[in-house]
């Protein structure tokens, strides 16, 4: 079997590449000229350089593969146009290219819980929950899903929605560990917030199960860890993995929104995407980012293997061994 992976140089995509190779797949990765190949170096991977906006290039890239894993996407943009181009247009371009491959077994689209939006009260969202994204990123992922579903009679597609993902190579979780190492933790997320979380190896397993399943065509699946946690429980798991006590500093929401607005304006003037914007703060302040994985368990046989505490220990160990901490 041969798989094409977009986003293979990134956090999630590189772990997917590793697991596909481990399972005996031949792997091809589309990368940009400017991509950092550190996670692919020394591995038996076919590298093809090109653009996800070049349909002719994509037709050639997908012609000899059995599976297409579309992991690449834009998570930080200056405006909705950036998100639309990076998440919606690229998905359509790949699907158009796949129309020429009559032997394609599955097109696997990496979406996000953000496409659906937060849950109400304490009820986890599931695959029947209507779309109500609250950020430009979430709206673009919802549009990408709709595009993919419009091709389901022509291309065998499946959509995988993860919540927040953590594990080795993740730079977002690393920021939390870094603060904790120095004995300080800014609190910007409501402690009572409930959320789902998935360790990267469990997510990769879910991607491959969705790809290989004969019944998954045209379906959507949430793939997450087993539990639903409060943000306080996640903080405690990080602290336990480092065996540290910290000083917690609660950041008031009005200050956070003001800071995000100023940051957004500053980076907008410079023509760049702000690392923190008002939409991101709105996202962080929601009370329910939990999802149900019952459908994936029942139809794909998906079973999360890594608990929160084990996942945080593994992540911390990797950061230390690779001198990030």
C-alpha angles and dihedrals in degrees: 000000000000126000132193115211126194115197091029092144092059135083100271098028094053091054089049090052090051093051095045090053090048090054093052101260123145106234132208121186128199110216136173123241088250096048120125105234097192095120092048100044115119093013127119094251129136107230119205118182118213148100131285086219093062107085093184090056090046093051089057092045095053100039097094102035133099097203135030117201108192102198099144118102147137115267097167122043140160092232143345090280089065092050093045093051095045098042109024106029094044091051092051092047092053092047091050089052091049091058086076093056106078092177096058110130098192144353108209115199119200105217129161145237083246088072089069098034131220123327126248122251108333097321117120115231119242138187092284094055110112119244113269106152116178102198136055088246092053092046091052092050090050090052090048089054091051091050091050092048090052088062097048094106090053104032125034098241134175127183124215120196116196125183118217111333127210139176142095115346092022111134096189096059088041090067090059092048090048093055091047092051089060093048097251132105124181110212110217100146122073108259091223093053111125119214146162121237132187130203110229097243091054090051092050090051088052092050092053094044089052090048096048098040115105093208098050099082111123092007136121123218135187110219116194145134120284100258139060111222141190116237088246090060091051092050089049091052090053092048091048093051090056095035090229139140117212143191108246117212115195112216110211114235095236090055091047093051091047093049091047091051092051091047091049092052092046094053092041090059088052091049094243137117114259116236087221125033138163093264091053091052090049088051093050094048096057116115100218127043095150127130137189121239097189093112092053090048093050101040103029101029088238114174120177109226105186121074122211094255093046091047093051091048091051092047093049091047091053092049090052096044091049092046095243088125 
